[in-house]
């Protein structure tokens, strides 16, 4: 473990929707395992390409204007390459706050549309990823007094990074800025490490899914599982018995929730509802750093959570006697892993996960060759989506050198992107209407300035004003 180091990182984006967003800012700090800074912070801004309209809610939150990114940012392919190099340094543990549900998804889509491997940073050069939000949840359950907790008006605890870091002494007005969020995460990590040294490193060691499989599946032990959902609720505690790894998706471990009454479960009929079976079967994503405890009784005493152990013993005997029936039930009500077809190629990673060797070879050549050689050479692709991705990569990288015909294709592509509603995202005119409405009602001068700049940016990228001569 001594060779390893942490890369604390965060993104700010142009949209709030994680499944349809483009990054505006990236910040990172590299530390050793003792949380001493090895390399000072790095901030990179990304130029918007004009094919999307930023979400006004997101811009008002992080206060990073597209005009600022155009002036001080770099093109997206350079932005992606820089981040890839930072994350792929040997023995790097890429860690953020709630990065499972946000930053990891942004990184994958960013690398995908810029012809980089979206998953290499999770295994190559002995690199790996982890989510610091998991440690916050563990501390909340096991050692509540290690941190101060911010309570909302409804008396529920807030797990927002800004609330946790503020109440523990991190004074900062500029939250939702990538660098300040990285510093806030590191600040909380230092407090936890001082008070819970062993616990801090115990769960970071479990970031590797091979270790999880060894601990769970081979031992076949009953374990306590905390949900990975965000926001986090106290009810999401499960006592699980591992069964098997799914054949369709090897990252999914099928378990049974044995802290429930199994009488109805074994009265299986053809009319039995899938939703009822779903109450008993629990699927754990091994690649999403699940929070697992084997010393169940000790943990339950600490968190004052009562469980009927006699019921658990009875359920285990029932399961052992009816294991074939359980497998049949699961087969009949199996989950479908077919991903929805996404119209926008930039975010259609999961339908094109396996790339042929021929297409990989073509991608390498396209990234290395000069613009003159690319124009002269013909490429043959097995996957049509990879072909389209490579075409748009070429347009973005060599904007000055492309033909009028290619410019027309790019302008059409921008129009489609701006006018369509992808993933419940507002289109160009809906966003513009929202900005103007907000601008007229807004009394805050600073926010009004931001909205004014967004209106100016909207005029610039208006899909009906785009012309070849603008290039």
PyMOL commands that set and color helices and strands:
alter all, ss='L'
color gray80, all
select helices_A, chain A and resi 56-62+66-72+76-87+103-113+120-122+124-126+132-142+144-146+161-167+178-195+197-205+209-218+263-266+274-278+286-288+296-303+309-321+323-332+345-347+357-368+371-376+384-397+404-419+428-441+445-461+468-470
alter helices_A, ss='H'
color red, helices_A
select strands_A, chain A and resi 5-13+23-32+37-45+92-96+128-131+222-226+237-245+252-257+281-285+291-293
alter strands_A, ss='S'
color yellow, strands_A
deselect
rebuild
show_as cartoon
